[in-house]
Amino acid sequence: QVQLVESGGGLVQRGGSLRLSCAASGFSLDNYAVGWFRQAPGKEREEVSCISSTDGSTYYADSVKGRFTTSRDNAKNTVYLQMNSLKLEDTAVYYCAVERLTCSHSFYEYDYWGQGTQVTVSS
């Protein structure tokens, strides 16, 4: 079966780090772009990052640029989001999603979504 599972969320102090994982089952991430999104209570869903399957190019929202890094491990069929220097405003549920080949930056184009993992940043 096709499945995406996020993990690695939790409670972390401001300035700390977390690494989120997006593990795929039932299909290969080799042919998919993988986006990370987040949604905080009362806020719109926001694209955080995306990594393409073609040239490996990455995109980051201005709010996380320089602090977050997304990467692939094809051997593990997993994409990561390394989050450093976490801020209070990074608190949200984080989702990964996949679409064919390249990053469209449109949530309408994503084929599959994970269930989300909670990231909470405390003072």
C-alpha positions as CSV (number, residue, x, y, z in Angstrom):
1,Q,0.0,0.0,0.0
2,V,1.0,3.6,-0.6
3,Q,2.0,5.4,2.6
4,L,3.8,8.4,3.9
5,V,4.8,8.6,7.5
6,E,6.2,11.6,9.2
7,S,8.2,11.3,12.4
8,G,10.6,13.2,14.6
9,G,8.4,15.9,15.9
10,G,8.2,16.8,19.6
11,L,8.7,19.5,22.2
12,V,11.9,21.5,21.9
13,Q,13.2,24.7,23.4
14,R,13.6,27.9,21.4
15,G,17.0,27.7,19.6
16,G,17.0,24.0,19.5
17,S,17.0,21.5,16.6
18,L,14.8,18.7,15.3
19,R,15.0,16.4,12.3
20,L,11.8,15.3,10.7
21,S,11.6,12.3,8.6
22,C,9.2,11.4,5.8
23,A,9.3,7.7,5.0
24,A,7.6,6.3,1.9
25,S,6.2,2.8,1.6
26,G,4.7,1.1,-1.4
27,F,6.4,3.4,-3.9
28,S,9.8,5.0,-4.6
29,L,10.4,8.6,-3.8
30,D,12.9,8.6,-6.7
31,N,10.2,9.8,-9.1
32,Y,8.6,12.4,-6.8
33,A,9.2,15.8,-5.5
34,V,8.7,16.0,-1.8
35,G,7.3,19.1,-0.1
36,W,7.1,20.0,3.6
37,F,4.1,22.0,4.8
38,R,3.1,23.2,8.1
39,Q,-0.1,24.5,9.7
40,A,-0.5,26.2,13.0
41,P,-3.9,26.7,14.8
42,G,-5.8,29.5,13.1
43,K,-3.3,29.8,10.3
44,E,-3.3,28.9,6.6
45,R,-1.3,25.9,5.5
46,E,2.2,27.1,4.5
47,E,4.8,25.5,2.2
48,V,8.1,25.2,4.1
49,S,10.3,23.5,1.6
50,C,10.4,21.2,-1.5
51,I,13.0,19.0,-3.1
52,S,12.6,17.9,-6.7
53,S,13.3,14.4,-8.0
54,T,14.9,15.6,-11.2
55,D,17.9,17.8,-10.3
56,G,17.6,17.7,-6.6
57,S,16.9,21.4,-6.4
58,T,15.4,22.8,-3.3
59,Y,13.1,25.6,-2.3
60,Y,12.6,27.2,1.1
61,A,10.2,29.7,2.4
62,D,11.8,32.9,3.4
63,S,10.7,32.3,7.0
64,V,12.9,29.2,7.3
65,K,15.7,29.9,4.8
66,G,19.1,29.5,6.4
67,R,17.6,27.5,9.3
68,F,16.0,24.5,7.6
69,T,17.5,22.0,5.2
70,T,15.7,19.3,3.3
71,S,17.5,16.3,1.9
72,R,17.0,12.8,0.4
73,D,18.3,9.4,1.3
74,N,17.2,7.2,-1.6
75,A,18.6,4.1,0.0
76,K,16.1,4.5,2.9
77,N,13.3,5.9,0.7
78,T,13.2,8.9,3.1
79,V,13.3,12.6,2.9
80,Y,14.4,14.7,5.9
81,L,13.8,18.2,7.2
82,Q,16.6,19.4,9.4
83,M,15.3,22.3,11.5
84,N,17.8,24.4,13.4
85,S,17.6,27.6,15.5
86,L,13.9,26.9,16.1
87,K,11.6,29.8,16.9
88,L,8.3,30.0,18.7
89,E,6.6,30.7,15.4
90,D,7.8,27.4,14.0
91,T,5.2,25.6,16.2
92,A,2.9,23.7,13.9
93,V,1.8,20.4,12.6
94,Y,4.3,19.5,9.8
95,Y,3.2,17.4,6.8
96,C,5.1,15.9,4.0
97,A,3.5,15.4,0.6
98,V,4.7,14.1,-2.8
99,E,4.0,15.0,-6.4
100,R,5.5,13.8,-9.7
101,L,9.0,14.9,-10.5
102,T,9.2,18.6,-9.8
103,C,7.9,21.1,-7.2
104,S,4.9,22.9,-8.4
105,H,4.4,24.9,-5.2
106,S,0.7,24.2,-5.5
107,F,-0.9,21.9,-2.9
108,Y,-3.5,20.9,-5.5
109,E,-0.8,19.0,-7.4
110,Y,0.3,16.7,-4.6
111,D,-0.7,13.1,-4.8
112,Y,-0.2,11.8,-1.3
113,W,0.0,13.3,2.2
114,G,1.3,12.0,5.5
115,Q,-0.6,12.3,8.7
116,G,1.5,15.0,10.2
117,T,3.8,15.4,13.2
118,Q,3.5,18.0,15.9
119,V,6.4,20.4,16.5
120,T,6.1,22.5,19.5
121,V,8.8,25.1,20.4
122,S,8.9,26.5,23.9
123,S,10.5,29.5,25.5
